[in-house]
Amino acid sequence: MATHVSSAACLSVPCQRKIQRVRAVASEDFAAVKTNGNEKVKLGASDLKVTRLGIGAWSWGDTSYWNNFEWDDRKMKAAKAAFDASIDNGITFFDTAEVYGSRISFGAISSETLLGRFIKERKEKNPEVEVVIATKFAALPWRFGRQSVLTALKDSLCRLGLSSVDLYQLHWPGVWGNEGYIDGLGDAVEEGLVKAVGVSNYSERRLRDAFERLNKRGIPLASNQVNYSLIYRAPEQNGVKAACDELGITLIAYSPIAQGALTGKYTPENPPTGPRGRIYTPEFLTRLQPLLNRIKEIGDNYSKTATQVVLNWLIAQENVVPIPGAKNAEQAKEFAGALGWRLTGDEVNELRSLASEISPVIGFPIEYL
Ligand SMILES: NC(=O)c1ccc[n+]([C@@H]2O[C@H](COP(=O)([O-])OP(=O)(O)OC[C@H]3O[C@@H](n4cnc5c(N)ncnc54)[C@H](OP(=O)(O)O)[C@@H]3O)[C@@H](O)[C@H]2O)c1
C-alpha cells in the first residue's frame, strides 16, 4: 500500500470508491499475507495491509511529555534515524496525530511535519519505498460535526505533504457525541482522502456504535487504537478486545512497552524522569521486578531482549498490531527483532499470570465510559 506524496502540498486527489457492504470477520480471518518477519496483515476488513508492528511517532517534536521538555537538532536527527532504521528493518507502518508536537499540546514541532519531511527525503533517495501512514483527528470540544473532520484531515495532509493518508483515526471520543465525527470519517473515505478509518480510546459500546454507523455506508471500521501491554490489559477486561475480534476490527496497541517500563531499562534506582516518573514510580518498578526477571529469562532462551519478548506477547494475542514509540535507530531496530518468531502458548499464559499479580498503572479513564 503506497502512500502518495503530494507534488504540491495541500492538494488532495479525490477518487471514486466502490461501496461494498462490510462483512464482520472473526479473529481467525486475521490472515498473514506472508509468514516471515516482514509479514503484512490486513487492518480489519479494510483493504489496507500493514506490517505486523508499527512505529509510534508521538515523541517526535514533542516537548510536553517526552524529551525532557526540550527539542533540538540532535533529537531530530535521532528521530529521522528511527524512521530510516524502521524501513531498513522492514517496518513501514507509522502512527502520528495532529496533536503530537503541535502548538496545542505545547510541542516544539509537529510530528506530522517531521514525518512528512522524513518521507519526502527517503522518497528522494529511494522512490520505490512504500510507507503506510496513520494519523488522528483531535476531537476537541469546539469542533462540531462531520465537516470538522474533513477540515482537520486536509490540514494533516498538508503538514504530511501527502495527498491521502492510509489510516485516519478519531483520537478520542467527542464530548458532545460521535455521530458527526463518524460521518466525517465516512466522508473522508468517499472523497478518497483516506484508505481506511479507525477510532482510538473507544469503549466497547462506542466501538459497536461506530462500526454500525459506518457499516450502513458500506465502510469498514478498520481499527481501535487503545492502551494495551502486558501490564495494562484493560482491553481484555473491558470487552474491547473481544468486540474487536468479533467485529473484525484490528486492535492497535499503544504504549505496548509501557513507555519503556517493560524494557528493563528503568529500575527502582533508575526510574524514568519527567511525567513518566509519576506513573512508573520506584515502588511500581520494585513490584515489576519479578515479572521483568522472568521476561528476561524467557528472552535469553530465544536470544531476544525483554522489549522483543513483550512485543511478541502482544502479537501472540492475535488481531493486535503494537506501535511502540522509537526515539532513535537502535530502538527501532530492536523492535524489528520482535517479529519472525513466536513465544509458546505456555509462555504467553505464564507471563499474563505473573503480570496479573501486579496492580496496573492508571490508564486513560475515557476507555471505560
Ligand atoms: N491513541 C492514543 O491516545 C495514544 C496514546 C499514547 C500513545 N499512542 C501512540 O502509541 C505510540 C507508542 O506509545 P508510547 O510512546 O506512549 O509508549 P511505548 O511505545 O510503550 O514507549 C516508548 C518509549 O519507550 C522507550 N523505548 C523505546 N524503545 C526502547 C528500547 N528498545 N529499549 C528501551 N527503551 C525504549 C523510549 O523512551 P525513552 O528512551 O525516553 O525511555 C520510547 O519513547 C505513540 O508514539 C503514539 O503513536 C497513542
The ligand as an SDF file (V2000), in Angstrom:
LIG
                    3D

 48 52  0  0  0  0  0  0  0  0999 V2000
   -4.1730    6.9680   20.7830 N   0  0  0  0  0  0  0  0  0  0  0  0
   -3.6620    7.4200   21.9160 C   0  0  0  0  0  0  0  0  0  0  0  0
   -4.3370    8.0320   22.7550 O   0  0  0  0  0  0  0  0  0  0  0  0
   -2.2020    7.1610   22.1740 C   0  0  0  0  0  0  0  0  0  0  0  0
   -1.6650    7.3250   23.4610 C   0  0  0  0  0  0  0  0  0  0  0  0
   -0.3080    7.0260   23.6460 C   0  0  0  0  0  0  0  0  0  0  0  0
    0.4660    6.6130   22.5810 C   0  0  0  0  0  0  0  0  0  0  0  0
   -0.0910    6.4850   21.3330 N   0  0  0  0  0  0  0  0  0  0  0  0
    0.7060    6.0060   20.1630 C   0  0  0  0  0  0  0  0  0  0  0  0
    1.4370    4.8390   20.5450 O   0  0  0  0  0  0  0  0  0  0  0  0
    2.8430    5.0500   20.3440 C   0  0  0  0  0  0  0  0  0  0  0  0
    3.6350    4.3030   21.3770 C   0  0  0  0  0  0  0  0  0  0  0  0
    3.2140    4.5840   22.6990 O   0  0  0  0  0  0  0  0  0  0  0  0
    4.1360    5.3670   23.7500 P   0  0  0  0  0  0  0  0  0  0  0  0
    5.1230    6.1870   23.0080 O   0  0  0  0  0  0  0  0  0  0  0  0
    3.2020    6.0180   24.7130 O   0  0  0  0  0  0  0  0  0  0  0  0
    4.8320    4.2200   24.5950 O   0  0  0  0  0  0  0  0  0  0  0  0
    5.7700    2.9670   24.2960 P   0  0  0  0  0  0  0  0  0  0  0  0
    5.8170    2.6670   22.8750 O   0  0  0  0  0  0  0  0  0  0  0  0
    5.3290    1.9050   25.2350 O   0  0  0  0  0  0  0  0  0  0  0  0
    7.2010    3.5030   24.8140 O   0  0  0  0  0  0  0  0  0  0  0  0
    8.0120    4.3140   24.0040 C   0  0  0  0  0  0  0  0  0  0  0  0
    9.2270    4.7850   24.7950 C   0  0  0  0  0  0  0  0  0  0  0  0
    9.9380    3.6960   25.3510 O   0  0  0  0  0  0  0  0  0  0  0  0
   11.3480    3.9620   25.2900 C   0  0  0  0  0  0  0  0  0  0  0  0
   11.9250    2.9040   24.4290 N   0  0  0  0  0  0  0  0  0  0  0  0
   11.5990    2.6410   23.1520 C   0  0  0  0  0  0  0  0  0  0  0  0
   12.2890    1.6010   22.6830 N   0  0  0  0  0  0  0  0  0  0  0  0
   13.0800    1.1830   23.6590 C   0  0  0  0  0  0  0  0  0  0  0  0
   14.0260    0.1490   23.7540 C   0  0  0  0  0  0  0  0  0  0  0  0
   14.2440   -0.6520   22.7090 N   0  0  0  0  0  0  0  0  0  0  0  0
   14.6770    0.0000   24.9050 N   0  0  0  0  0  0  0  0  0  0  0  0
   14.4330    0.8140   25.9510 C   0  0  0  0  0  0  0  0  0  0  0  0
   13.5270    1.8320   25.9130 N   0  0  0  0  0  0  0  0  0  0  0  0
   12.8730    2.0180   24.7820 C   0  0  0  0  0  0  0  0  0  0  0  0
   11.5210    5.3220   24.6380 C   0  0  0  0  0  0  0  0  0  0  0  0
   11.6050    6.3370   25.6390 O   0  0  0  0  0  0  0  0  0  0  0  0
   12.9810    6.5980   26.4380 P   0  0  0  0  0  0  0  0  0  0  0  0
   14.1120    6.2330   25.5370 O   0  0  0  0  0  0  0  0  0  0  0  0
   12.9270    8.0230   26.8100 O   0  0  0  0  0  0  0  0  0  0  0  0
   12.8930    5.7020   27.6550 O   0  0  0  0  0  0  0  0  0  0  0  0
   10.2210    5.4910   23.8840 C   0  0  0  0  0  0  0  0  0  0  0  0
    9.8430    6.8270   23.6800 O   0  0  0  0  0  0  0  0  0  0  0  0
    2.9860    6.5830   20.3940 C   0  0  0  0  0  0  0  0  0  0  0  0
    4.1720    7.0220   19.7700 O   0  0  0  0  0  0  0  0  0  0  0  0
    1.7310    7.0080   19.6740 C   0  0  0  0  0  0  0  0  0  0  0  0
    1.9110    6.8910   18.2720 O   0  0  0  0  0  0  0  0  0  0  0  0
   -1.4090    6.7310   21.1360 C   0  0  0  0  0  0  0  0  0  0  0  0
  1  2  1  0
  2  3  2  0
  2  4  1  0
  4  5  1  0
  4 48  2  0
  5  6  2  0
  6  7  1  0
  7  8  2  0
  8  9  1  0
  8 48  1  0
  9 10  1  0
  9 46  1  0
 10 11  1  0
 11 12  1  0
 11 44  1  0
 12 13  1  0
 13 14  1  0
 14 15  2  0
 14 16  1  0
 14 17  1  0
 17 18  1  0
 18 19  2  0
 18 20  1  0
 18 21  1  0
 21 22  1  0
 22 23  1  0
 23 24  1  0
 23 42  1  0
 24 25  1  0
 25 26  1  0
 25 36  1  0
 26 27  1  0
 26 35  1  0
 27 28  2  0
 28 29  1  0
 29 30  1  0
 29 35  2  0
 30 31  1  0
 30 32  2  0
 32 33  1  0
 33 34  2  0
 34 35  1  0
 36 37  1  0
 36 42  1  0
 37 38  1  0
 38 39  2  0
 38 40  1  0
 38 41  1  0
 42 43  1  0
 44 45  1  0
 44 46  1  0
 46 47  1  0
M  CHG  2   8   1  16  -1
M  END
$$$$
